[in-house]
Amino acid sequence: MNKNDQNFIAQKIRAQYMESQPSDLEELRALDAEVKRPANIFAYVFGGLGAVIMGAGMSLVMTDIGTVLGVAGAMIPGIGIGIVGMVMAIINYPIYKNILAVRKAKYADEILALSERIMNR
């Protein structure tokens, strides 16, 4: 093994043990994730819940599960439950966009300053 290879391996191992400060780009990525994460989590959970509720309503309407559960006329409650789930699915995106806009406004100055610092190097 020549001297260059030994130096490369030594530097690679040494880098694993050095405390590294996050770079500006890593900090910018972390801020971007911090802005988007709450909106994404809300959209996935609320949208999934809306889909499950809509599916439950559809199951009551289209199958005989209502009679198994002891509900005599399952058509009307099934339609109502399905509509509630559908409304949840429909309003999910506008709520997501609103949460994202509020978070962007909150972090805009910090993100713009950091990105400006990165681009002007």
C-alpha positions as CSV (number, residue, x, y, z in Angstrom):
1,M,0.0,0.0,0.0
2,N,1.5,3.3,-1.0
3,K,1.6,6.5,1.1
4,N,-1.4,8.2,-0.6
5,D,-3.6,5.2,0.1
6,Q,-2.5,5.1,3.7
7,N,-3.2,8.8,4.1
8,F,-6.7,8.4,2.5
9,I,-7.6,5.6,4.8
10,A,-6.3,7.4,7.8
11,Q,-8.3,10.6,6.9
12,K,-11.4,8.5,6.4
13,I,-11.1,6.9,9.8
14,R,-10.2,10.2,11.5
15,A,-13.3,11.9,10.0
16,Q,-15.5,9.4,11.8
17,Y,-14.2,10.5,15.2
18,M,-14.2,14.2,14.6
19,E,-17.1,16.2,15.9
20,S,-18.5,17.8,12.8
21,Q,-20.4,21.1,12.8
22,P,-23.4,21.0,10.5
23,S,-22.8,22.9,7.3
24,D,-25.0,25.7,6.1
25,L,-26.5,23.4,3.4
26,E,-27.3,20.7,6.0
27,E,-28.9,23.4,8.2
28,L,-31.0,24.7,5.3
29,R,-32.2,21.1,4.5
30,A,-33.1,20.7,8.2
31,L,-35.1,23.9,8.2
32,D,-36.9,23.0,5.1
33,A,-37.9,19.6,6.6
34,E,-39.0,21.4,9.8
35,V,-41.3,23.6,7.7
36,K,-42.8,20.7,5.7
37,R,-43.0,17.9,8.3
38,P,-46.0,19.0,10.4
39,A,-48.1,19.7,7.2
40,N,-47.2,16.3,5.7
41,I,-48.0,14.4,9.0
42,F,-51.3,16.1,9.2
43,A,-52.2,15.4,5.6
44,Y,-51.3,11.7,5.8
45,V,-53.1,11.1,9.1
46,F,-56.2,13.2,8.3
47,G,-56.4,11.9,4.7
48,G,-56.0,8.3,5.9
49,L,-58.6,8.7,8.5
50,G,-61.0,10.3,6.0
51,A,-60.4,7.3,3.6
52,V,-61.1,4.8,6.4
53,I,-64.3,6.6,7.4
54,M,-65.5,6.8,3.8
55,G,-64.7,3.1,3.3
56,A,-66.7,2.2,6.5
57,G,-69.7,4.1,5.0
58,M,-69.3,2.3,1.7
59,S,-69.1,-1.0,3.5
60,L,-72.4,-0.3,5.3
61,V,-74.1,0.6,2.0
62,M,-72.7,-2.2,-0.2
63,T,-72.5,-5.2,2.0
64,D,-74.6,-7.0,4.6
65,I,-72.3,-6.0,7.4
66,G,-75.0,-3.7,8.8
67,T,-77.2,-6.7,9.5
68,V,-74.3,-8.5,11.2
69,L,-73.8,-5.5,13.4
70,G,-77.4,-5.3,14.2
71,V,-78.2,-2.1,12.2
72,A,-81.6,-2.7,10.5
73,G,-81.5,0.0,7.7
74,A,-77.8,0.4,7.1
75,M,-78.2,2.4,3.8
76,I,-78.9,5.8,5.3
77,P,-76.2,5.7,8.1
78,G,-73.8,4.3,5.6
79,I,-74.4,7.2,3.2
80,G,-74.0,9.7,6.0
81,I,-70.7,8.1,7.2
82,G,-69.4,7.9,3.7
83,I,-70.2,11.6,3.1
84,V,-68.4,12.6,6.3
85,G,-65.3,10.7,5.1
86,M,-65.6,12.2,1.6
87,V,-65.7,15.7,3.1
88,M,-62.6,15.0,5.2
89,A,-60.8,13.8,2.1
90,I,-61.9,16.9,0.1
91,I,-60.9,19.5,2.7
92,N,-57.6,17.7,3.5
93,Y,-55.6,19.5,0.7
94,P,-56.8,23.0,1.5
95,I,-55.9,22.5,5.2
96,Y,-52.5,21.1,4.2
97,K,-51.8,24.1,2.0
98,N,-52.8,26.5,4.8
99,I,-50.6,24.8,7.4
100,L,-47.7,24.8,4.9
101,A,-48.2,28.5,4.1
102,V,-48.3,29.5,7.8
103,R,-45.1,27.5,8.4
104,K,-43.4,29.0,5.4
105,A,-44.2,32.5,6.6
106,K,-42.8,31.7,10.0
107,Y,-39.4,30.4,8.7
108,A,-39.1,32.5,5.5
109,D,-36.7,35.1,6.8
110,E,-34.3,32.5,8.3
111,I,-34.4,30.3,5.2
112,L,-33.9,33.1,2.8
113,A,-30.9,34.5,4.8
114,L,-29.3,31.1,5.0
115,S,-29.8,30.4,1.3
116,E,-28.4,33.8,0.4
117,R,-25.3,33.1,2.5
118,I,-24.8,29.7,0.7
119,M,-25.3,31.2,-2.8
120,N,-22.9,34.1,-2.2
121,R,-19.9,32.0,-1.3
